[in-house]
């Protein structure tokens, strides 16, 4: 009978060699490289979009200042307030979209918790414009405009 010796236990160097052969380290390196490339691409896009971001922020601020000038008159001319407010909010949303990346920002608005606020914000814009321009209902236009402020805050800032 031949005595069979038990197979030797793999040592540390054998484990490292096996790890390298399986590509675990190269997989991690690829992930790190992809992450660095994504960050670099985002910074390039940000610097390329910076003039547009500034223009959209200035335009949004301009429309919001004009809308705030119509707050004392909102019961008399709600359509002017609602149009200016919707245009200002749209400019700010577009600027935030350019900062975060349009596709990433769009998909972030459609994620779980934010989806209901995004839908509510779109409904409040539609409601504000419909109440002010079509129904000519001043109190309803004011209520929808207040809802619009509430929902844009939550749609953007909820994480």
N, C-alpha and C positions, 0 to 999 in steps of 0.2 A: 504494500500500500504506500502510496505517495502522500506524504504530509503536505497538505495545502495550507499555505500561510494566508492569513487574512489580508485582504487588500489594504495597502497603506492609506491612511486618512489624508485627504488633500491638505496641503499646507497653505500658508498665507499667499505665497507666490503663485501657487496653482490657482487659487481663487481669483487673484488679480488678473492672471493670464486669461482665465475663462471669462471674466468680466469684459476684458478688452476684446476678446474674440466675439462675444455676443453683441458688442456694439452699444452697450449701455452708456459708456462715456461719450461715444460719438453722438448718441441720441440727445444727451444733455447739452453737449456742445452745440448741436444744431438748434435746440430750443433757445439757448442763450443767444446765439447768432440771430435767429429770427426775431427775438425780442428787441435786440439792439437795432436791427434793420427797421422794425416797426416804429421805434422811437425816433430814429433818424428821419424816416419818411414823414412822420407827424410834424417834426420841427421844420422840415423843408416846406410842407404844405402850409404850415402856420405862417412862415415868413412870406410865402408866395401870396397868401390870402390876407395878410395884414392890412393892406390898403382898403380892401373890400370890407373887412371887419370894422375898420375905423369909419368908413362912409356909412355903413349900415347902423352903427351905434349913434353916429351924429344925426342921421335921418330919423332914427327911432326916438332919440331925445327931442328933436325938433317937433315931430308929430305929437309926442306926449306933452310937451310944453304947450303946444296949441290946444290940445285936448283939455289940459288943466285950466287953460284960460276960459274954456266954455263950461266949466263945472257950474259956475253961478247961473248960467243960462241953460243948463241941461233940460230943465222942464219946458223951456220955450223952444229950443232948437236941438232936440236930442240926436237928430241925424248927423249934425256936424260933429258933435262930441263922439258919437259911436264910430263914424268913419275914421276920424283922426286917431282915436284910441286903438282901433283894430289895425290901422296901418302902422302905428308906433309899435304895437306888440308884435306884429309880423316882422318888422325890421329887426327888433331885438332877438326874436327867435332865429331869424336867418343868421345874425351875427354869432349867436351861440352855436348854431349848427356849423358854421365855418371854423370856429375855434376848436370844437370837439371832433370835427370831421363830419360832413353831411350824412354819410351812410350810417356811421356809428351813432350819431345823434338821433337820426330817424328811428333806428331800431331800438334805441334806449327808451324812446317815448312809447314804444309798443310793447315793452316788457311788462310783466305781471302787475305789480302794484301801480305803476305809472299809467297803464292803459286806461283805467277808468277816469283818471284826471285829464288825460289827453282827449278822450271822447267828450268829457264834460266841457273842456275848454273850447273845443271845436263847436259844440252845441251852443255854448254861451256867445261865441262870436256870431254864429248864425242867428241866434235869438236876438242879440243886440241889434244887428242890422235889420232883421225882419221886423222887429217891434218899432224901430225908428223909421225905417223907410217905407215899409208896406202897411203895417197896421196903424202907424202914426200914434202909437200908445206911449206917451211919455213916461208914466210910472213903470211900465214893463221894460222899457228900454233902459231905465236907470237900474232896475233890479238885475237885468241881464249884464249890464256893464260892471256892476259890483261882483257878480258871479264870475265874470271874465277875469277880473283882477285876482280873485281867490284861486281860481283854477290854474291860471298861468303860473302863479307862485308854486303851487303844489306839483304841477306837471314837470317843472324844471328842477325844483330843488329836492324832491323826494328821492331818496337813494334806494 
